[in-house]
Amino acid sequence: MGSQEVTTASAWQGMNITVAGLGVSGISAARALAGLGASVTVVDGGDSPAHRERVVPLEQQGIAVRLADADTLPEGTGLVVTSPGWKPDSPLFQAAAKAGVDVVGDVEIAWRLRGHDGRRAAPWLAVTGTNGKTTTTRMLASILAAAGLRTAAVGNIGTPIVDVVLGTDEAYADLDVLAVELSSYQLHWAPSLRAHSAAVLNLAPDHLDWHGSMEAYAADKGRVYEGNQVACVYNAADRATEDLVRAADVEEGCRAVGFTLGTPGPSQLGVVDGILVDRAFVEDRHEQAQELAEISDVEPPAPHNIANALAAAALARAYGVPAAAVRDGLRAFRPDAHRIEHVADVDGIAYVDDSKATNTHAAQASLAAYESIVWIAGGLAKGATFDELVATSAKRLRGVVLFGADRALIREALARHAPEVPVVDLDRTDTGAMSAAVQEATRLARAGDTVLMAPACASMDMFTNYNQRGDMFAEAVRELGAAGA
């Protein structure tokens, strides 16, 4: 399907579609497709009270739901629409392949539906990468809004993109342009996506249990560049992202645009004397540079967040946004909670919550932002190794407090690469573990240090999600401050 091709509403009439998963995106896709006249069946392996509660409004809309059986392909299925997290080797998809039935995701459905009612389809500015996707996408939306454009940050960021494209919520009606966050899962299932411009922020091992290999993971990330019309934005410090640009089949005239924390070359955005500058979207990029913003306009001004700002600026400039809007949008932006968030200063020690650092690449960026750190880390490693992270960060570590299921992997890396750093190993998973971790970190810290929770691991061994983990860290820090008051 080409970049301008759209599936009209009538094309879905009477189609037999199976939707895999009763999550937010699955329910959104099921209701949208049923509303367009498709015959929809939702399948899910669960059968809890929560599952049954979600079924009620679907059945009221005439959607069939099959619980406790996610492996069997319903008879007559002509298309399977999957929720992002379902693995490609799932029995349901194997059955679909055997029957010659395509499997796509909700992002693919949204792409096919854009402009389905004959109205102008809003272009997509797409963001992916191992880390920084949400922050960059929200920065981009802030910059676009500062330029007076009607926009929204959508996709993997939390708002089902099918709902946005259909305009079922008035807040998303008649948008000029979309800032779209895309995960590797979503890209895997979106073969037709063709963005106006797209960025891959970085690449590091993550979700390898799902993709099967780093090569497969990178290839899925690289799909975001396919068919780009104006700019493929890459990280000049991460050669793998530039390699993905080189491999992409783009539209004639589409350019490769790099971003760097150093002085930019032609066709790059970068930093000069504390100023974010553009040498890509100027009349003479060999001789000219356009000032966009100051480092102090970015919150927080940590190196990895400056990189996020440059990537967002590149996509906005690719869309024609003026320099002043980049500055105004960055000034207006405030990061989400649990992303290198300063919680408090207690007795000269700073406490920072980066619970969103759920992999080694994110943790490394967080650790690089501070000089003297007591590091709180651990959780579910998701197949990651920690030698490179520890080796590159060892000189910054005053001490380390470990908890969680796979903390031994980090402890062993510390023993190899930072044997002189004191380590507290908390062998507990109860609700008081976070408070104990903060107390132990405080004991190791000195005035001027930063106690940084950047776990480098997923949270589900001890917490509902990274949000709860971050909330409990902040609560423990507040208790610490109250005790010292």
Protein Blocks (a to p, Z undefined) as FASTA:
>chain_A
ZZkbccdfklmgopacddedjbfklmmmmmmmmmnopacddddfbfcfklmmmmmmmmmn
opacdehiakbccehiabdcddfklcfklmklmmmmmnopacddfklmmmmmgoklopac
ddddddedjehklmmmmmmmmmmmmnopacddehjlopafklmmnomafklgoifbdcdd
ddfklmmmmmkbccfbdcdfbdcdehklmnopaklmmmmmmmmmgopakbccddfklmkl
mmmmmmpccdehiacddddfbdcdehiacdeehiacdfklcfblmlgccdfbdfklpccf
bfklmmmmmmmmmmmmmnopafklmmmmmmmpccdehiapafbdcehiacdddfklmbfk
lmmmmmmmpfbdcddeddjeklpafklmmmmmmmmpmbdcdedjklmmmmmmmmmmmmmb
ccddddbfbfklmmmmmmmmmmmpcehiacdddehpafklmmmblmlmmmmmmmmmmmmm
mmmZZ
